[in-house]
Amino acid sequence: MFPVFFLQHSSPSPPFPPLPVGFKIDHDPNSESEDATPSTSTPSYYLYNHVRISIWYHEDAAIFDGARIVGLEIIPYSITHQFEDGTKPEFTKSGTTKEEDIPLKTCTKLSPAVNDPSNFMLLNPEGGTEVLYTYDVDWISSDLVWSNRWDIYMTGNPDDEVHVFSLVNSLMIIFFLSGVVAMIMLKTLHKDISQYNEVNEPLCRRREYKPQLN
């Protein structure tokens, strides 16, 4: 499974990264086997048509009135919406505006939306798929204060320890290999110098002058 259909800003430098609006699966999402390949099966395309907006807020009556938002998370879902009693409202180009006009049973307060592989929003390759877009908002009380709301981005990632271990391991290997190369070079130089001394030592002795007798 991997995302497809990216929404890209028209400007050369978009202010935000592209957002996936769907995903592709090369095998049946209800099948337990994942051995299917594009050569043996036709890929299926699914659409994210529901988002859950989770908002974290902090309250402290001793310091300020009301609440302050300290976190935000958006989770996409792919849902083939089902209606109560099999009824389906009439949709127009402008859409329906009243909640009671859409008697959903797949996205309610008592039954929130879930990512169920058996109920993904499958797109028809030939077109004509009718899509109902929905969202829900989840307000979550948090002990995180306003001044520390950026800590999730500023503090270290738990995976940083793994990177440090890899770095130390690489440095140890580099030092070890450098030491091996240095030992080989010293041994080679020592051997060459010894051979040079053995060859030149008789010549030096022949050039010795005997002292003259008076």
C-alpha positions as CSV (number, residue, x, y, z in Angstrom):
1,M,0.0,0.0,0.0
2,F,1.4,3.4,-0.9
3,P,-0.2,6.9,-1.4
4,V,-1.2,8.1,-4.9
5,F,-2.9,11.2,-6.4
6,F,-0.9,14.0,-4.7
7,L,-2.4,17.5,-4.4
8,Q,0.4,19.8,-5.5
9,H,0.4,23.6,-5.1
10,S,0.6,25.5,-8.4
11,S,3.5,27.7,-7.3
12,P,7.1,26.6,-7.9
13,S,7.7,26.5,-4.2
14,P,4.6,25.2,-2.4
15,P,4.2,26.3,1.2
16,F,3.3,22.8,2.3
17,P,4.3,19.3,1.1
18,P,2.0,17.5,-1.3
19,L,-0.9,15.6,0.4
20,P,-2.0,12.1,-0.5
21,V,-5.7,11.8,-1.2
22,G,-5.7,8.1,-1.8
23,F,-3.7,4.9,-2.0
24,K,-3.2,1.9,-4.3
25,I,-3.2,-1.8,-3.3
26,D,-1.9,-4.4,-5.7
27,H,-3.8,-7.2,-4.0
28,D,-7.2,-7.8,-2.4
29,P,-7.2,-5.9,1.0
30,N,-9.4,-8.6,2.5
31,S,-6.9,-11.3,1.5
32,E,-4.4,-12.5,4.0
33,S,-1.8,-13.2,1.3
34,E,0.4,-10.3,0.1
35,D,2.1,-12.2,-2.6
36,A,0.1,-10.7,-5.4
37,T,2.0,-8.6,-7.9
38,P,0.9,-6.1,-10.6
39,S,1.7,-8.8,-13.2
40,T,-0.8,-11.2,-11.7
41,S,-3.5,-8.8,-10.4
42,T,-5.0,-5.5,-11.3
43,P,-4.2,-2.7,-8.8
44,S,-7.1,-1.2,-6.9
45,Y,-7.4,2.5,-6.1
46,Y,-9.0,3.8,-2.9
47,L,-9.9,7.3,-1.9
48,Y,-9.5,9.1,1.4
49,N,-13.0,10.6,1.9
50,H,-13.0,11.1,5.7
51,V,-10.7,13.0,8.0
52,R,-10.6,13.0,11.8
53,I,-9.3,16.3,13.3
54,S,-7.9,15.7,16.8
55,I,-7.3,19.0,18.7
56,W,-5.4,19.1,22.0
57,Y,-6.3,22.0,24.3
58,H,-5.0,23.1,27.7
59,E,-6.9,24.9,30.4
60,D,-5.5,26.7,33.5
61,A,-8.0,28.9,35.2
62,A,-5.3,30.3,37.5
63,I,-3.4,31.8,34.6
64,F,-5.8,32.5,31.8
65,D,-9.5,32.3,30.9
66,G,-10.7,29.8,28.4
67,A,-8.5,27.2,26.7
68,R,-5.5,27.2,24.4
69,I,-4.9,24.8,21.5
70,V,-1.5,23.1,22.0
71,G,-1.7,20.3,19.4
72,L,-3.4,19.2,16.2
73,E,-3.5,15.9,14.3
74,I,-5.4,15.0,11.1
75,I,-5.9,11.3,10.3
76,P,-7.4,10.3,6.9
77,Y,-9.8,7.4,6.5
78,S,-11.2,5.6,3.5
79,I,-14.9,4.6,4.0
80,T,-17.7,3.4,1.8
81,H,-20.5,5.2,3.8
82,Q,-23.6,3.2,4.6
83,F,-26.9,4.8,5.4
84,E,-29.5,3.9,8.0
85,D,-32.3,1.5,6.9
86,G,-30.7,1.4,3.5
87,T,-32.1,4.9,2.7
88,K,-30.0,7.3,0.6
89,P,-30.6,11.0,0.5
90,E,-30.7,12.9,-2.8
91,F,-27.5,14.7,-3.5
92,T,-27.2,17.8,-5.6
93,K,-24.2,19.7,-6.9
94,S,-24.3,22.0,-3.9
95,G,-24.7,19.0,-1.5
96,T,-26.8,18.7,1.6
97,T,-26.4,21.1,4.4
98,K,-28.3,19.6,7.3
99,E,-26.8,16.7,9.3
100,E,-30.2,15.0,9.6
101,D,-30.4,14.9,5.9
102,I,-27.6,12.3,5.8
103,P,-28.6,9.3,8.1
104,L,-25.1,7.7,8.2
105,K,-24.3,4.6,10.3
106,T,-20.6,4.5,9.4
107,C,-19.7,7.8,10.9
108,T,-21.7,8.8,14.0
109,K,-21.0,9.9,17.6
110,L,-21.7,6.4,18.9
111,S,-19.9,4.7,16.0
112,P,-16.9,6.8,14.9
113,A,-15.2,6.2,11.6
114,V,-12.6,3.4,11.3
115,N,-10.2,2.2,8.6
116,D,-11.8,-1.2,7.8
117,P,-10.2,-2.9,4.8
118,S,-13.5,-4.5,3.9
119,N,-15.1,-1.1,3.7
120,F,-12.5,1.0,1.8
121,M,-13.8,3.5,-0.7
122,L,-13.0,1.8,-4.0
123,L,-12.8,4.0,-7.1
124,N,-14.2,2.8,-10.4
125,P,-11.5,3.0,-13.1
126,E,-14.2,3.9,-15.6
127,G,-15.4,6.8,-13.5
128,G,-18.8,7.7,-12.2
129,T,-18.0,6.9,-8.5
130,E,-20.2,8.9,-6.1
131,V,-18.2,10.1,-3.2
132,L,-19.5,11.4,0.1
133,Y,-16.9,13.5,2.0
134,T,-17.2,13.7,5.8
135,Y,-15.1,14.7,8.8
136,D,-15.3,14.6,12.6
137,V,-13.6,16.6,15.3
138,D,-12.1,15.1,18.5
139,W,-11.4,17.6,21.3
140,I,-8.7,16.2,23.8
141,S,-7.8,17.8,27.1
142,S,-4.0,18.0,27.5
143,D,-1.6,18.8,30.3
144,L,0.9,20.3,27.8
145,V,1.3,24.0,28.4
146,W,1.3,26.7,25.7
147,S,5.0,27.5,26.0
148,N,6.0,23.8,25.4
149,R,3.7,23.1,22.4
150,W,6.7,22.9,20.1
151,D,8.6,20.4,22.2
152,I,7.4,17.5,20.0
153,Y,9.4,19.0,17.1
154,M,12.4,20.4,19.1
155,T,13.2,17.4,21.3
156,G,15.2,14.5,20.1
157,N,13.7,11.6,18.3
158,P,13.8,8.2,20.1
159,D,15.4,6.8,16.9
160,D,18.4,9.2,17.3
161,E,20.0,6.6,19.6
162,V,20.1,4.2,16.7
163,H,21.8,6.8,14.5
164,V,24.4,7.5,17.2
165,F,25.2,3.7,17.5
166,S,25.6,3.5,13.7
167,L,27.9,6.5,13.7
168,V,30.1,5.1,16.4
169,N,30.2,1.7,14.7
170,S,31.2,3.3,11.4
171,L,34.0,5.4,13.1
172,M,35.3,2.3,14.9
173,I,35.5,0.4,11.5
174,I,37.3,3.4,9.9
175,F,39.9,3.6,12.7
176,F,40.5,-0.2,12.6
177,L,41.0,-0.2,8.8
178,S,43.2,2.9,9.0
179,G,45.3,1.1,11.6
180,V,45.6,-2.0,9.4
181,V,46.7,0.0,6.4
182,A,49.2,2.0,8.5
183,M,50.7,-1.3,9.9
184,I,51.1,-2.7,6.3
185,M,52.8,0.5,5.1
186,L,55.2,0.5,8.1
187,K,56.1,-3.1,7.5
188,T,56.7,-2.5,3.8
189,L,58.8,0.6,4.5
190,H,60.8,-1.2,7.1
191,K,61.5,-4.1,4.7
192,D,62.6,-1.8,1.9
193,I,64.9,0.2,4.2
194,S,66.5,-3.0,5.5
195,Q,67.1,-4.2,2.0
196,Y,68.6,-0.8,1.1
197,N,71.0,-0.9,4.0
198,E,72.1,-4.5,3.2
199,V,72.9,-3.5,-0.4
200,N,74.7,-0.2,0.5
201,E,76.7,-1.4,3.5
202,P,79.6,-3.1,1.6
203,L,80.0,0.0,-0.6
204,C,80.4,2.2,2.4
205,R,83.1,-0.1,3.9
206,R,85.1,0.0,0.7
207,R,85.2,3.7,0.7
208,E,86.8,3.8,4.1
209,Y,90.3,5.3,4.0
210,K,93.2,3.9,6.1
211,P,95.0,6.5,8.2
212,Q,98.4,7.6,6.8
213,L,101.5,6.7,8.7
214,N,104.0,9.5,9.4
